[in-house]
Amino acid sequence: MLQFIRDNATGWIAWGIVILISIPFALWGVHQYVAPESSVAVATVDDVEIGYYDYQRAYVLRRQQLQSILGAGIIGDEEDARLRRDVLDTMIDSEVLIGSAAAAGMRVGDGQLAGTIQAQEAFRSRDSFSQEVYEGWLRAQGYSSGGFEERLRRSLLEQQIVAGIAGSDFVSGRGLQDAVQMRMQTRSFSLLTIPASDFEAPEPTDTEIRTHFDQHRDDFTAPERLRLRYLEISLDEIAAEVKADDDELRALFDSEPDRFVTPEKREVSHILLSVPSDAGEDEVAGTRERLAALKERLVAGESFEDLARENSDDPGSAADGGTLGFIERGMMVPEFEAAAFALSPGEVSEPVKTNFGWHLVKVTSVQQSGNVTFEEVRNQVLAQYQAREAERIYAERVETLANVTYEHPESLEVGARELGLSVRETSRVTRDGQSDDPIASQPAVVAAAFSSDVLDAGNNSEPIEFEPGRVVVVRAFDHERVRKLDLDEARAEVVRVLRADTRRRAVTERGRALLEELRGGADADAVAAELGLEWSRFEDIGRTGTELAGSLREVAFRMPRPIAGSMQFDGMLDGYGDFVIVALSRVEDGDTSSMNDEETDILRRVLESDVGRTAFDAFVRSRRQSADVKISEQNPEG
């Protein structure tokens, strides 16, 4: 129970603050400041506009975040439309909150803003804030300092409202008891899945295909997409090009004599007596006593190698008399290493405890650290030289690329000639980042490609460092706007939809008929056996468990309690098109008597957080109702 409470102890307020802090780091880009006059408002809140490109970038990043969790193909048209609405609603609510804060005279001071920026881990170097790192991050992400700081100031202002409203409620003792009964409630049930694939779905006729296409013509479209030409500067490619003669390498070798030395090495052997991870104190003590007895036998003159072969639990070394060969510092676990490097040649350690068990460690010989010749470490010196030179050249070329592509925004050719690069091309990419090209699908690249400055004005983008050591400047070409597909293009998808609908109707009809049989008293096992299926049993499942899909858990927890000795039945069509019957057999309420004071206090804070969320949501709704919110009639997809 304590773990359940701890898992939920972060609360909505904490998550809300984290999300709000993250907003300016993710949602707004350089187009806001480069070409605001060309931005189309998708909504206005009390005459404050929400620009199309702000909205589009927020949508692209939110979609890609979901796809990284759920998989690229999981977001269909219906989910996509809901996602777009959610993104726009979030941005409208944010404007409503900022307006309310301004009306109440709330503000974020320069000191608070500076403190927040300086506390961000992304802007630190050697445990302190770095102005250089901060400015580099702004350039890489396409922000202006003024625009970024204004967005962060807005985010901090929203936090003040969240904390002021959502943190002001409390939960009574009776409310706590009721909440425990509900939240800690567990249910036991069985699931019977009727696969849609078991049902026939004949090929639809031409008339059916034509009729469905005509009725749903707007559903069959080719998305807006484009291709990109780009110049790339890669740190790895530069490093591979760096050449050096022996004079340069010797100069580096001589300048850092302490770096190029041979480490101390020790030839070691061991006897291991392993201990199970769940061993009790008596078993651990017994193992240590056995090892101490082996140490006494060694002192008495017996062979370490013979004892290792007879007693060691390390299958990799026992047959060789326990030998592990030469080791260096950092190769073994700390306890073993400390013992090995404290011994003189020929000595055997006292029993040593590690996570593998108990050891006796013997050092056979020692190779002291010492200087090496240039020839011995030439490859190591070359790698270090290449890395240093590559970083210097990389910085210089990125600066040159930024200057040249800005001075000649209509072409990449000048930059290519200046830097000796080739202009490369990507495959097509959509506004939501769908592409089989690893560069074109990068969120920062997608946002730049579809910005007004690049797509509409035809300019080069700012340099985009989409991963460490890789920078690109892109420009758009081969632009295809959203268009409706004709029947020939859409035929395969229409057929797929019609066949899926046929199976869905058939499995739903069968599932509902079986539900009626079960509710009428039919034996559950007999029903499953007749279908050649089996019930899947789930015991004592909580409301927040991860054992099954959330929609199925919702069905199980909304069902009425079964009468003793009987079951309740319900069902649903799941996300795969199969029909799932739920048979609820037992309900157990949570009990406060099993909770200690710490658990009670944690749960109370969680509940107060939830009550605060309800109050905060009500506040946002009331403010939104009183605000002048206008959503553009133009489709947000453009």
Disulfide bonds with the S-S distance in Angstrom:
none
